[in-house]
Amino acid sequence: ARTADLGPLLVGPVAARLVAAQLGRLHVYSAYVPNGKVVGSPAYAMKLQWLARLRALVEDRHGPEDDVAICGDFNVAAEDRDVGRAGFSTGRGPGIGPFPPP
């Protein structure tokens, strides 16, 4: 397995981590995506920017014929039951859509 150069995703004051490896034909990315807090907040904008950089990195390195797995903690609360604290506002946004796009 080889670790990829992930510099573009590690720039800036973002509490996020990304590890990549290639196992034979399979390219694996494991991400800890920044918490977006509340839709419209600076933290949410930073999260969307980080996800856009992740998408660009994957699209730059891989085509539709590649075997790619993107996994990890995306800090997404799609439903109220996904939030651990009662009364906590999820501030859900529009999401990022298919990843990578079809």
C-alpha positions in Angstrom: 0.0 0.0 0.0 1.2 3.5 -0.7 0.1 6.8 0.9 -1.0 9.5 -1.5 0.1 13.1 -1.4 -2.9 14.9 0.1 -1.5 18.3 0.5 -4.4 20.3 -1.0 -6.7 18.9 1.7 -4.5 19.6 4.6 -4.1 23.3 4.1 -5.8 25.9 6.3 -7.3 25.9 9.8 -9.5 22.9 9.2 -9.9 20.1 11.8 -10.0 17.4 9.2 -7.9 14.4 8.3 -7.6 12.3 5.2 -5.7 9.1 4.6 -5.4 7.4 1.3 -3.9 4.0 0.2 -3.9 1.8 -2.8 -4.5 -1.9 -2.3 -4.0 -3.6 -5.6 -6.6 -2.0 -7.9 -8.6 -0.5 -5.0 -8.0 3.1 -4.0 -9.2 3.8 -0.5 -9.8 7.2 1.1 -10.7 7.5 4.7 -11.8 11.0 5.8 -12.7 12.8 9.0 -14.6 15.8 7.5 -14.9 19.1 9.4 -18.0 19.6 11.4 -20.2 22.2 9.6 -22.0 23.2 12.8 -25.0 25.2 11.4 -26.0 25.9 7.8 -24.9 29.3 6.8 -22.1 29.5 9.4 -18.4 30.0 8.6 -17.8 26.4 9.7 -20.4 25.2 7.2 -18.8 27.1 4.4 -15.4 25.7 5.4 -16.9 22.1 5.4 -18.3 22.6 1.9 -15.0 24.0 0.6 -13.2 21.0 2.1 -15.6 18.6 0.5 -15.1 20.4 -2.9 -11.4 20.0 -2.6 -11.8 16.3 -1.8 -14.1 15.8 -4.8 -11.6 17.7 -7.0 -8.7 15.5 -5.8 -10.6 12.3 -6.4 -11.8 13.4 -9.9 -8.3 14.5 -10.8 -6.8 11.1 -9.8 -9.5 8.7 -10.9 -11.8 7.9 -13.8 -15.0 5.9 -14.0 -13.0 2.7 -14.6 -11.1 3.0 -11.2 -12.2 1.1 -8.1 -12.5 3.8 -5.4 -13.8 3.7 -1.9 -14.4 6.9 0.0 -15.3 6.3 3.6 -15.0 7.8 7.1 -16.8 10.2 9.3 -18.5 12.8 7.1 -20.1 14.6 10.1 -23.6 14.4 8.6 -26.8 14.3 10.5 -29.4 13.4 7.9 -32.2 12.7 10.5 -32.9 13.8 14.0 -32.0 10.3 15.3 -28.5 10.8 13.9 -27.8 13.5 16.5 -26.6 12.3 19.9 -27.9 15.2 22.0 -31.6 15.8 22.5 -32.6 19.3 21.6 -29.5 19.9 19.4 -30.3 21.7 16.2 -29.0 19.9 13.1 -29.2 22.9 10.8 -29.4 20.6 7.8 -28.4 21.9 4.4 -28.8 20.8 0.8 -26.1 18.2 1.0 -23.3 17.6 -1.6 -25.2 15.3 -4.0 -23.7 12.2 -5.5 -20.0 11.7 -4.8 -18.4 11.6 -7.1 -21.0 12.8 -9.6 -22.3 10.2 -12.1 
